[in-house]
Amino acid sequence: MPAISAARKAAFAILLAVERGNDHSDNLLRGQNVNALSSADRNLATALVLGVLRWQIRIDHHVRPLLKRPNGKLDSEVLIALRLGAFQILFLDRIPARAAIDESVELTKQSGHRFASAMVNAVLRNLASGSALRPDFPEESPNDLALAQAHPAWMVERWADLYGLDAARAICRHGQTQPILSVRLESRNIEEELAQAGIRLEPSDLLTTAHIVRSGDLTATEAFRQGRVRVQDEGSQLIGGLAAFLGRTATQILDTCAAPGGKTLILAEGNPQARIVACESNAQRFEQLSKRLAALKGRIECRRADATTLGEESMFDLALADVPCSGTGTLGRNPEIRHRLRLEDLARHAGRQRELLRGALKAVRPGGRVVYSTCSLEPEENEEVIQAVLSEKQNVRQLSFESHIESMRREGILTSAGAGRLLKCLTPQGALRLLPSALPTDGFFVALIEKNL
């Protein structure tokens, strides 16, 4: 019986769980089974999982015509074995085709589908011969771009309509690349500690408090294990930083959807004078949030609560409503979203988002402000949510971030170059729309709303 590498076994199990909708790839790639692998196997397993999910649409486009019944339904285990082998053949030059084929065949057998192993072998060998492949696809129309960059056609068509084909092309390409690894340090002296551990950092050109990891295994350091260095997309850090800057005189701050807690920590760091209430309605995420913020228990109250039904009214000076969303700005980091999301889901998300924004506005005092944010590129979850809630309420107004960006530049929170780029991302209403192509971050939308006195 041929051996299957630990990396491919782990990748197969994760892809199977994702295909069945049991969990998300980012959670599984941080799980015990992956952490127990060697560094090399862990890196390969991660590359295989994310690569298959990113390129799945194009992989299926190549594999399906080679089946006897191209439109037939395959068992999940067989489908994953095919995708795993095909990804290595099509996209990983350093892995011999024979190894990719043999281990995919063995994965098929060991998963209980020995009868399908000959088919997997034949399809992958055909694929490896190159005879079944077509030339690279053009990217001159939304449909061609969708296939070339392995995104759902309906998403790409929307982005082309909303932002133009060039921006859609850049968004798709961002979704096919490994996101930049950005971190936030507890203190400056950690830089030297990380350097001695072989971690090479570079300063960010957006936030002066952010760093980019260029080389080294950050997860192997004591600073990472102890939480003194936090991995956090720089767009996410920016949202926390904007809210913290706006809350500098606040004594009461509400974080409505706080898990996993990265933005809550930034609020606490930037507003040591404030009491912070961090809400999370999901039991598992609340447990994770409470554990992460335990050291700040005296200053942060972790509350398992739905922010739409809080008892406090007109109590908080500032609320951060970083609401659950479709996540279309994070497809490079969470590639399976493109396979799960449906157009009709946007309306469902928007309904919940409007409720959360209403709850946050109810919770802030007159003169208080709400920072509303998503990691979505879709207007239904962004501008249209703001417009809908503003149209219902006479005592609220949207403010521009322009003056605050300038102030954060003067105070050295933003770099001059970063502030300049952010100013170009302002919408006509003064919100920030960060397309993945505009900044080296995930895609985000951030708006500022004030309750009138």
C-alpha positions, -999 to +999 in steps of 0.1 A: +000+000+000+016+033-011+022+058+017+002+090+018+021+121+031+009+136+063+003+169+045-020+154+019-039+134+045-045+166+065-054+186+034-079+159+022-096+158+056-099+196+058-112+199+022-137+171+029-150+189+060-153+222+041-171+205+011-196+191+036-201+225+053-189+212+086-164+240+093-143+268+078-108+263+063-092+289+085-105+272+117-094+238+105-059+250+095-054+263+130-066+230+145-046+204+165-041+180+136-024+206+115-004+221+144+010+186+151+026+185+117+062+194+109+067+229+097+072+217+061+041+195+062+020+223+078+030+247+050+022+221+023-011+213+038-021+249+040-010+255+004-030+225-008-062+235+011-062+271+001-050+264-034-078+239-041-104+262-027-091+292-046-089+274-079-118+249-075-140+265-102-112+263-128-101+228-116-136+215-120-138+231-155-108+210-165-117+178-147-154+175-156-150+170-193-127+140-186-154+121-168-176+095-185-206+114-171-194+151-169-226+162-152-229+132-129-227+135-091-195+122-075-190+111-039-174+139-019-143+118-012-137+111-049-143+147-058-118+159-033-092+134-043-096+146-079-094+182-070-064+177-048-045+158-075-056+182-103-044+213-083-010+198-078-007+189-115-020+223-128-006+247-103+024+233-084+054+228-106+076+215-079+055+184-072+060+155-096+027+145-113+033+109-104+033+117-067+001+138-070-016+110-090-005+081-069-015+097-036-048+109-049-056+073-060-046+060-026-067+086-008-096+074-029-091+038-019-085+045+018-117+067+019-137+036+010-141+042-028-117+016-042-141+011-072-135+047-082-096+046-079-091+036-116-112+065-127-093+089-106-060+075-119-072+078-156-086+113-152-055+127-135-031+110-160-051+125-188-048+159-172-011+155-166-005+146-203-016+181-211-038+170-240-070+180-223-059+215-213-069+246-231-048+278-234-050+303-206-083+321-206-086+358-215-098+383-190-115+407-213-150+401-202-166+393-168-174+357-178-139+351-191-124+367-160-146+346-137-133+314-152-097+326-156-095+336-119-119+309-106-146+332-092-184+328-095-196+346-126-223+364-108-198+380-084-175+391-111-203+406-132-215+426-101-180+439-094-175+449-131-208+467-131-201+485-097-164+493-100-153+486-136-136+457-152-101+467-143-111+469-106-129+436-109-098+420-124-077+433-095-102+421-069-102+386-084-064+385-086-062+395-049-086+367-041-061+342-057-031+352-037-020+346-001-028+377+019+000+397+034+008+386+069+004+417+090+008+419+128+003+442+157+029+442+185+022+447+222+053+469+225+083+481+205+108+459+223+092+428+208+108+436+174+142+427+187+129+395+203+113+384+170+144+393+151+165+370+173+139+343+166+145+347+129+114+368+121+120+396+096+095+424+100+090+455+078+071+486+087+037+491+071+031+520+048-004+525+062-004+523+100+026+531+121+015+505+146+014+476+120+042+455+107+045+431+078+061+396+083+084+390+054+101+357+066+102+333+095+077+311+113+059+335+136+037+308+152+069+291+166+078+322+188+070+327+224+057+362+217+030+347+194+021+319+218+018+345+247-004+368+226+022+397+227+022+397+189-012+394+171-018+384+135-045+408+122-052+421+087-042+457+084-077+467+072-091+452+104-064+471+124-074+503+107-111+499+117-101+493+153-077+523+151-103+546+137-128+536+164-101+540+191-092+575+178-128+586+178-132+573+213-103+592+229-126+612+252-151+583+257-158+568+291-183+541+278-176+522+246-197+494+231-183+467+208-215+451+194-201+421+176-167+417+193-154+382+186-127+373+180-116+404+199-088+419+179-106+452+174-117+452+211-080+450+221-072+480+199-101+499+216-087+490+250-051+500+241-062+534+226-088+542+253-074+533+287-098+556+304-129+539+291-151+510+302-158+487+273-187+463+269-179+436+244-209+417+231-211+383+213-242+363+208-227+330+196-218+307+225-185+293+210-173+326+198-182+342+232-161+316+250-131+324+227-136+361+232-138+358+270-106+338+271-088+362+249-098+393+269-095+377+304-065+397+313-085+429+309-115+418+329-115+449+350-118+472+320-137+450+295-170+434+303-176+404+280-213+399+276-230+371+258-258+392+243-274+401+210-266+437+204-301+443+189-317+437+223-294+455+248-311+470+278-289+501+279-302+531+259-283+563+252-255+551+275-224+548+254-202+575+239-191+553+210-202+520+195-183+498+171-207+478+149-183+455+130-212+434+117-214+398+103-214+399+066-209+380+034-171+384+036-166+390-001-136+413+007-118+384+023-118+357-005-080+354-005-081+346+032-114+327+032-117+312-003-146+289+003-169+318+007-171+320-031-185+285-032-211+289-004-224+324-010-255+330-031-269+363-044-300+359-023-279+357+009-270+394+006-306+405+014-305+382+045-272+397+057-285+432+051-316+426+072-295+415+102-270+444+096-298+470+097-310+456+130-275+457+145-269+493+133-303+503+148-293+486+181-259+504+182-275+538+175-301+532+202-272+524+227-252+556+221-261+588+238-270+620+219-238+633+204-224+597+204-211+580+174-213+546+157-186+532+135-202+507+111-180+483+092-181+451+071-156+431+052-180+430+022-177+446-012-215+446-018-236+478-016-265+459-001-245+454+030-228+488+030-242+520+016-277+506+013-278+496+050-266+531+060-292+547+037-320+526+050-314+533+086-308+570+081-341+573+062-359+558+092-343+581+118-344+619+119-319+622+148-289+607+131-265+618+103-235+604+084-202+621+089-171+620+068-138+603+078-118+629+059-109+652+088-102+622+111-078+607+086-059+640+084-058+642+122-045+606+124-018+615+099-007+646+119-006+626+151+016+599+135-010+571+137-012+569+099+018+573+076+016+602+052+015+578+022-012+557+039-034+587+047-031+599+011-043+565-002-071+564+023-084+598+013-087+584-023-109+556-009-136+580+005-170+576-010-191+608-018-208+604+016-174+602+034-173+565+042-142+544+034-145+517+008-113+497+008-112+475-023-086+448-021-070+463-052-067+498-036-046+489-005-027+458+006-055+447+028-087+427+027-117+446+014-137+466+039-164+493+042-164+517+071-190+545+078-193+570+107-228+579+120-236+604+147-267+607+169-278+643+170-280+662+203 
